[in-house]
């Protein structure tokens, strides 16, 4: 990146950001900043400006090109590249090849992570997202990228959905920029994790606050228990700048690459949720 992690950026001055591929967007001024879960912008659609929360992914994915323009071009989100690059390094260190991976991409969105997995050489990728608009966006923006893409609730799979996912015999999972804010709750993460054939590669990231030693969130407890009890063997752990907030400061995340050694037991999950 062009500036250091700690240096703020002057992108949030309330000006309009124009793009050839999507409607114009406006980022609010720094004085109007809110918590990450409440960040928003304004989007001009058919001549009308409307406010869209960053976590209203159904609205964002419905507008072609908006997700990339907002999060990656404007707010410089680096997580898809960073997490996949870390996964690639761990695979190489283990003297394995990405062509042998059958990846379950959880919270797949419109396919940014899946696209980078294909670039890495992964030949089999299954996408899962609870938002139907995400699946529609992936099929629209990156047709043919996924072997299969299910819009489903991992905590309430139909028998047909479960059978379909099991038939892919996935031995790797990615979930990027989708954990910790109830987009994918711990039980959904565990359901996806337990679909993997062990040993399996697992690559995910979380806002650094969720893994802070003082944090007592469900995900923090679950990840610590997985590492402690031999459910997950950590291969790489890195703190890095995920993207800019609307105040121009870097939001820092932690990326974890590891090996699934066994399923997450129900008592571990229940303890984390409690």
C-alpha positions as CSV (number, residue, x, y, z in Angstrom):
1,X,0.0,0.0,0.0
2,X,1.1,3.5,-0.7
3,X,0.9,4.7,3.0
4,X,1.8,3.2,6.3
5,X,-0.9,1.4,8.3
6,X,-1.2,4.1,10.9
7,X,-1.5,7.1,8.5
8,X,-5.1,8.3,8.0
9,X,-6.4,8.8,4.5
10,X,-8.2,11.9,3.2
11,X,-11.0,10.0,1.3
12,X,-13.9,10.9,3.5
13,X,-14.5,14.5,2.7
14,X,-18.1,14.1,1.5
15,X,-17.2,14.4,-2.1
16,X,-18.8,12.3,-4.8
17,X,-16.8,9.3,-6.2
18,X,-17.5,8.8,-9.9
19,X,-17.1,5.5,-11.7
20,X,-17.7,4.4,-15.3
21,X,-19.1,1.0,-14.2
22,X,-21.4,1.9,-11.3
23,X,-23.7,4.7,-10.1
24,X,-21.9,7.6,-8.2
25,X,-21.3,7.1,-4.5
26,X,-20.7,9.5,-1.6
27,X,-18.8,8.7,1.5
28,X,-19.9,10.7,4.6
29,X,-17.5,13.2,6.1
30,X,-15.1,12.1,8.9
31,X,-17.1,14.0,11.4
32,X,-20.1,11.8,10.7
33,X,-18.3,8.5,11.4
34,X,-20.0,5.6,13.2
35,X,-19.1,2.1,14.4
36,X,-18.0,-0.4,11.7
37,X,-21.4,-2.1,11.9
38,X,-23.2,1.1,11.1
39,X,-20.9,2.6,8.3
40,X,-22.8,3.8,5.3
41,X,-22.6,5.6,2.0
42,X,-25.0,7.2,-0.4
43,X,-25.5,5.7,-3.9
44,X,-27.1,7.5,-6.8
45,X,-29.6,5.1,-8.6
46,X,-31.7,6.4,-11.4
47,X,-30.9,10.0,-10.4
48,X,-32.0,9.5,-6.8
49,X,-29.5,9.4,-3.9
50,X,-30.2,6.7,-1.2
51,X,-28.3,5.7,1.9
52,X,-26.9,2.1,2.0
53,X,-25.4,0.6,5.1
54,X,-22.2,-1.3,4.4
55,X,-23.7,-4.4,6.0
56,X,-26.8,-4.3,3.8
57,X,-25.1,-6.7,1.3
58,X,-28.4,-7.6,-0.4
59,X,-28.7,-4.0,-1.6
60,X,-25.0,-3.6,-2.5
61,X,-24.8,-6.8,-4.5
62,X,-28.0,-5.9,-6.4
63,X,-26.1,-3.0,-8.0
64,X,-23.5,-4.3,-10.5
65,X,-20.0,-3.1,-9.7
66,X,-20.9,-1.4,-6.4
67,X,-19.2,-3.8,-4.0
68,X,-15.8,-3.6,-5.8
69,X,-16.0,0.2,-6.3
70,X,-16.9,0.8,-2.6
71,X,-14.8,-1.7,-0.7
72,X,-11.9,-2.4,-2.9
73,X,-11.3,0.7,-5.2
74,X,-12.3,3.3,-2.6
75,X,-11.7,1.7,0.8
76,X,-8.8,-0.4,-0.4
77,X,-9.9,-3.8,1.0
78,X,-6.9,-6.1,0.8
79,X,-8.3,-9.2,2.5
80,X,-9.0,-11.5,-0.5
81,X,-5.5,-11.1,-1.7
82,X,-3.9,-11.3,1.7
83,X,-5.8,-14.4,3.0
84,X,-5.4,-16.4,-0.3
85,X,-1.7,-15.5,-0.5
86,X,-1.2,-16.7,3.1
87,X,-3.0,-19.9,2.3
88,X,-0.8,-20.4,-0.8
89,X,2.3,-20.0,1.3
90,X,1.2,-22.5,3.9
91,X,0.3,-25.0,1.1
92,X,3.7,-24.6,-0.4
93,X,5.4,-25.0,2.9
94,X,3.5,-28.3,3.4
95,X,4.8,-29.5,0.0
96,X,1.3,-29.7,-1.4
97,X,-0.3,-28.2,-4.5
98,X,-3.4,-26.0,-4.7
99,X,-4.8,-28.1,-7.6
100,X,-5.6,-30.8,-5.0
101,X,-7.9,-28.5,-3.0
102,X,-11.7,-28.8,-3.1
103,X,-12.7,-25.5,-1.5
104,X,-15.8,-24.5,0.3
105,X,-16.0,-20.7,0.0
106,X,-18.3,-19.6,2.8
107,X,-19.8,-16.1,2.7
108,X,-18.7,-16.2,-1.0
109,X,-20.4,-12.9,-2.0
110,X,-19.9,-12.1,-5.6
111,X,-16.8,-14.3,-6.0
112,X,-13.8,-12.1,-5.2
113,X,-12.1,-14.8,-3.1
114,X,-13.2,-17.5,-5.5
115,X,-11.6,-15.7,-8.3
116,X,-8.3,-15.5,-6.5
117,X,-8.5,-19.2,-5.6
118,X,-8.8,-20.0,-9.3
119,X,-5.8,-17.8,-10.0
120,X,-3.9,-19.8,-7.5
121,X,-4.7,-23.0,-9.4
122,X,-7.6,-24.4,-7.3
123,X,-9.8,-26.4,-9.6
124,X,-12.9,-27.2,-7.5
125,X,-14.7,-24.4,-5.6
126,X,-18.2,-24.4,-4.1
127,X,-19.7,-21.1,-3.0
128,X,-22.1,-20.7,-0.1
129,X,-23.9,-17.5,1.1
130,X,-27.1,-16.9,3.0
131,X,-28.0,-13.9,0.8
132,X,-29.6,-14.9,-2.5
133,X,-28.5,-11.6,-4.0
134,X,-24.9,-12.6,-3.4
135,X,-25.4,-15.8,-5.5
136,X,-27.1,-13.8,-8.2
137,X,-24.2,-11.3,-8.2
138,X,-21.6,-14.1,-8.5
139,X,-23.4,-15.7,-11.4
140,X,-23.8,-12.2,-13.0
141,X,-20.2,-10.9,-12.4
142,X,-18.2,-14.1,-12.6
143,X,-20.2,-16.8,-14.5
144,X,-18.7,-20.3,-14.4
145,X,-16.4,-19.5,-11.5
146,X,-18.0,-21.9,-9.0
147,X,-18.7,-25.5,-9.5
148,X,-21.8,-24.9,-7.5
149,X,-23.1,-22.0,-5.5
150,X,-25.8,-22.4,-2.9
151,X,-27.8,-19.6,-1.3
152,X,-28.6,-21.3,2.0
153,X,-28.6,-21.1,5.8
154,X,-25.8,-23.4,7.0
155,X,-27.6,-23.9,10.3
156,X,-30.8,-25.1,8.6
157,X,-29.7,-27.0,5.5
158,X,-32.3,-29.0,3.7
159,X,-31.4,-32.7,3.1
160,X,-30.8,-31.9,-0.6
161,X,-28.5,-29.0,0.2
162,X,-26.5,-31.1,2.8
163,X,-26.2,-34.0,0.4
164,X,-25.0,-31.7,-2.4
165,X,-22.3,-30.1,-0.2
166,X,-21.2,-33.5,1.1
167,X,-20.8,-34.8,-2.4
168,X,-18.1,-32.3,-3.2
169,X,-16.0,-33.7,-0.4
170,X,-14.4,-30.4,0.4
171,X,-10.9,-30.5,2.0
172,X,-10.5,-26.7,2.4
173,X,-12.6,-23.7,3.5
174,X,-12.2,-20.0,3.1
175,X,-14.3,-17.3,4.7
176,X,-13.1,-13.8,4.2
177,X,-14.5,-10.6,5.7
178,X,-17.6,-12.4,6.8
179,X,-17.1,-13.3,10.4
180,X,-17.8,-11.6,13.7
181,X,-20.7,-9.2,12.9
182,X,-23.5,-11.9,12.8
183,X,-23.1,-12.2,9.0
184,X,-21.9,-15.7,9.7
185,X,-22.5,-16.6,13.4
186,X,-20.3,-19.2,15.2
187,X,-22.9,-22.0,14.6
188,X,-22.9,-21.4,10.8
189,X,-19.1,-21.4,10.8
190,X,-19.1,-24.7,12.7
191,X,-21.6,-26.3,10.3
192,X,-19.4,-25.4,7.4
193,X,-16.2,-26.5,9.2
194,X,-17.7,-29.9,10.1
195,X,-18.5,-30.5,6.4
196,X,-14.8,-30.7,5.6
197,X,-12.9,-33.9,5.3
198,X,-10.1,-33.9,7.8
199,X,-7.3,-33.0,7.5
200,X,-8.4,-29.9,5.7
201,X,-7.0,-26.4,5.1
202,X,-9.0,-23.6,6.7
203,X,-8.4,-19.9,6.0
204,X,-10.4,-17.1,7.6
205,X,-10.1,-13.6,9.1
206,X,-11.7,-11.6,11.8
207,X,-11.5,-8.0,13.1
208,X,-8.7,-8.0,15.6
209,X,-11.1,-7.0,18.4
210,X,-12.8,-10.4,18.2
211,X,-9.5,-12.2,19.0
212,X,-8.2,-9.8,21.6
213,X,-7.3,-11.6,24.8
214,X,-9.9,-9.5,26.7
215,X,-12.7,-10.2,24.2
216,X,-15.4,-12.6,25.3
217,X,-17.4,-12.9,22.1
218,X,-18.6,-16.2,20.8
219,X,-16.0,-16.3,18.0
220,X,-13.1,-15.5,20.3
221,X,-14.1,-18.3,22.7
222,X,-14.7,-20.7,19.8
223,X,-11.3,-20.0,18.1
224,X,-9.4,-20.3,21.3
225,X,-11.1,-23.5,22.2
226,X,-10.5,-25.0,18.8
227,X,-6.8,-24.2,19.1
228,X,-6.6,-25.4,22.7
229,X,-8.3,-28.7,22.2
230,X,-6.7,-29.8,18.9
231,X,-9.6,-29.1,16.6
232,X,-7.6,-26.6,14.6
233,X,-3.8,-26.6,14.2
234,X,-2.7,-23.0,13.4
235,X,-0.1,-22.7,10.6
236,X,-0.1,-18.9,10.1
237,X,-1.5,-16.0,12.1
238,X,-1.1,-12.4,10.9
239,X,-2.4,-9.0,11.9
240,X,-2.8,-6.6,8.9
241,X,-4.8,-3.6,7.6
242,X,-8.0,-5.0,6.2
243,X,-9.5,-1.8,4.7
244,X,-10.1,1.9,5.5
245,X,-13.0,2.9,7.6
246,X,-15.0,5.9,6.6
247,X,-12.9,8.0,9.0
248,X,-9.8,7.2,6.9
249,X,-8.3,5.0,9.6
250,X,-7.2,1.5,8.9
251,X,-9.4,-1.3,10.2
252,X,-7.1,-4.1,11.3
253,X,-7.9,-7.8,11.0
254,X,-6.3,-11.0,11.9
255,X,-5.9,-13.7,9.3
256,X,-5.6,-17.3,10.4
257,X,-4.6,-20.3,8.3
258,X,-4.7,-23.7,9.8
259,X,-5.5,-27.4,9.5
260,X,-8.8,-28.9,10.6
261,X,-7.9,-32.0,12.6
262,X,-11.4,-33.0,13.7
263,X,-14.9,-31.7,13.9
264,X,-16.1,-29.0,16.3
265,X,-18.0,-30.9,19.0
266,X,-21.4,-29.6,20.1
267,X,-20.3,-29.0,23.7
268,X,-17.5,-26.7,22.5
269,X,-19.9,-24.8,20.3
270,X,-22.5,-24.5,23.0
271,X,-19.8,-23.3,25.5
272,X,-18.7,-20.6,23.0
273,X,-22.2,-19.5,22.4
274,X,-22.9,-19.3,26.1
